Amino acid sequence: MSTGLVGSASSDAGVSVALRVAYDGASFAGFARQRGLETVQGRLEDALRTAMRRDVPTVGAGRTDAGVHALGQVVSFAAGAGEIDPPELLRSLNALAGPRIVVTDVRLTPPGFDARHWATSREYRYRLVPGSVPPLFLARFAWWVRALDVRAMREAAGPLVGEHDFTSFCRADGVEGRRVVRTLGALDVEPDSEMGEHCLVVRARARSFMRSMVRILVGTLVEVGTGRRAPEWAAEALAARDRAAAGPTAPPHGLTLWSVEYPEGVWL
């Protein structure tokens, strides 16, 4: 979701509204609303109900699991023509939904815009902290794994990029015998530094992902990076089309929904 100014809408049919949302997922039971549980969507809809004085059903671009964070989640909802003043709504939502949720942008879009189905690309980033010293500032947002062979991890990641059946990298209860074909546009492992602490960032990009798919990809790469598996094992796991063939599911706290992209010209 690119930056820029929000224009005004003149259609009497109303508009849709897109919120760009960041959140610390540590204390939430995931993004999607669940009765009796604290979720990001539930908190946002409570804030919208107060700000707009009506119920406001929303759609999220990604249903992040419990403990997973976001920097660029996108949430959409329908509004009447003239009902939304974007700067005012931005101020209201940050006062009502915070402090673990921050709305960073409010945009007007054409009627019928859907944050999930209109998305053309999603990018997730997973932080790993290698080394003998645990992280301090990154402890809530990175998985400490001690020793990792980055070259081996990159070698393992290469064959996973492209269009494949990713059954081996999906939660078994979400597949139920179906072919799970996705096109993985990128799976990179790069060094980074945040708050003065060294980390590795696994970047995964695709139009869509199955539930827990990125965390299973990361868990598989870590198995290779720690030397427990050879790099070619990742391709063998992919070909097996069996969840038991791939690595473990990485902990949720290292994962962030980084950004969501949409077609050019969608913002009014």
Order of alpha helices (4+ residues) and beta strands (2+ residues): beta-alpha-beta-beta-alpha-beta-beta-beta-alpha-beta-beta-beta-alpha-alpha-beta
